[in-house]
Amino acid sequence: MENKPGSTDPKTRFDKANRKVTSYTQYSSIAFQMLGTIGLGVWGGMKLDEWQGNRLPVWTIVLALTAIGASLYLFIKGLPKE
């Protein structure tokens, strides 16, 4: 079998597809981790506000912003070093 210019062998195509799938799963797992962290912060803040009887949702705001900061930190830390 001859290699024509512009054609790629199946192994090279498989490696390219595998890299795409790997990066997709890595970034989607980071997105779910961020979603879970922020959701947990908001839920915890709502429960604390409910427990304390706050009229202004102070704990919800504080814990939501803290969770956003933590999830951004984990996102930046989890980026590939390439």
Backbone torsions as a table, in degrees:
resi	resn	phi	psi	omega
1	MET	NA	130.1	-178.2
2	GLU	-91.5	145.6	172.8
3	ASN	-92.8	114.1	178.5
4	LYS	-88.4	151.2	176.5
5	PRO	-59.9	133.0	178.4
6	GLY	92.7	-14.8	178.6
7	SER	-93.3	149.1	179.5
8	THR	-120.5	150.6	178.4
9	ASP	-78.3	161.4	-176.6
10	PRO	-61.3	-33.0	-179.6
11	LYS	-64.6	-41.6	179.0
12	THR	-65.2	-43.0	177.5
13	ARG	-63.5	-39.4	178.4
14	PHE	-64.6	-41.9	179.1
15	ASP	-63.1	-41.3	177.8
16	LYS	-63.4	-45.5	179.9
17	ALA	-64.8	-38.5	179.9
18	ASN	-64.9	-40.0	177.5
19	ARG	-64.3	-40.0	178.9
20	LYS	-63.9	-44.1	-179.9
21	VAL	-66.3	-40.2	179.8
22	THR	-63.6	-44.5	179.4
23	SER	-68.3	-36.2	177.6
24	TYR	-62.3	-46.7	-179.6
25	THR	-67.2	-35.1	179.0
26	GLN	-64.4	-47.5	-178.4
27	TYR	-71.5	-33.7	177.6
28	SER	-70.1	-33.9	176.6
29	SER	-69.0	-35.4	176.0
30	ILE	-65.2	-39.0	179.1
31	ALA	-63.8	-43.2	178.2
32	PHE	-67.2	-34.4	176.7
33	GLN	-65.3	-42.6	177.4
34	MET	-63.2	-43.8	179.5
35	LEU	-61.1	-43.4	178.7
36	GLY	-65.8	-41.6	180.0
37	THR	-64.6	-46.2	-179.9
38	ILE	-67.4	-41.6	178.6
39	GLY	-62.0	-40.9	178.3
40	LEU	-66.2	-38.6	177.9
41	GLY	-64.9	-43.0	179.4
42	VAL	-66.9	-44.5	179.7
43	TRP	-61.4	-45.1	178.4
44	GLY	-62.7	-40.4	177.8
45	GLY	-65.0	-40.6	177.7
46	MET	-64.2	-41.2	179.0
47	LYS	-66.1	-40.9	177.4
48	LEU	-64.9	-42.2	177.8
49	ASP	-63.8	-40.1	178.2
50	GLU	-65.3	-42.3	-178.7
51	TRP	-65.3	-39.8	-179.4
52	GLN	-85.6	-13.3	-179.6
53	GLY	72.3	32.6	-179.8
54	ASN	-71.1	135.5	174.8
55	ARG	-78.4	-38.2	175.8
56	LEU	-96.1	128.0	-175.3
57	PRO	-74.8	67.5	-176.0
58	VAL	-63.3	-50.2	-177.2
59	TRP	-65.8	-34.7	178.0
60	THR	-63.1	-44.6	179.5
61	ILE	-65.3	-47.0	-177.1
62	VAL	-64.2	-49.3	-177.6
63	LEU	-70.8	-31.9	176.5
64	ALA	-65.6	-45.0	178.8
65	LEU	-67.0	-37.5	176.3
66	THR	-63.9	-42.0	178.9
67	ALA	-66.1	-37.3	176.9
68	ILE	-63.6	-44.6	177.6
69	GLY	-62.4	-42.5	179.1
70	ALA	-65.6	-40.4	-179.8
71	SER	-69.3	-35.5	175.1
72	LEU	-66.2	-38.9	176.7
73	TYR	-62.1	-45.2	179.5
74	LEU	-66.5	-33.6	177.0
75	PHE	-65.0	-48.1	-179.4
76	ILE	-65.1	-39.5	178.3
77	LYS	-66.1	-30.9	-177.7
78	GLY	-86.7	-3.6	178.9
79	LEU	-65.8	145.3	178.8
80	PRO	-64.6	149.5	-176.6
81	LYS	-90.6	18.2	-175.4
82	GLU	-70.7	NA	NA
